[in-house]
Amino acid sequence: MSPKPSDAVKSATLLTRVIEPDDQPYVDAARALIKLGFHFPNHPDSAYQSYDLNLAQVDVLIALASAPETTLNCSDIAEKTLITKGGITGVLDKLEARGLVRRMPCRDDRRSILVRLSAKGVEFFRKFYPELVRGKRALFEKAFRPDQMREFNKLLELLLRSLEAE
């Protein structure tokens, strides 16, 4: 007959047996960030979904709107967004098909293409972006007071800088 496990062993899961208790807050934080990475952009109230845009397309529109004269080359777009250089072409194809961006050859380097918001893209962005910001602000205001939001931003920035430094 095998010995009966103690109550402590019965309640322990494989997960709790393979990590140190001091590691749990880090595991919990990482899982929360991963879950947020899914829930935040896919929230039903996200303005870009009602405009039939995906996160990559929004990222490119924001990068272009943030650029001087709203013009960037593809390498600059990749650097300023979460999109790989190889994925930019497909994103730009879709935005161009909707008339939101224009591609132009670079005068200084014929191998390079410049991308800018079209007149329609500028008009669209002026309407769309404030809606997006209001929606994201509302999500944060449900969870944080203004002072907590400032502290949260500082902590996220520290984490991001640490990861980017690697």
Summary of the structure (lengths in Angstrom):
residues: 166
radius of gyration: 22.4
end to end distance: 53.8
largest distance: 84.0
contacts: 382
relative contact order: 0.09
helix: 68%
strand: 8%
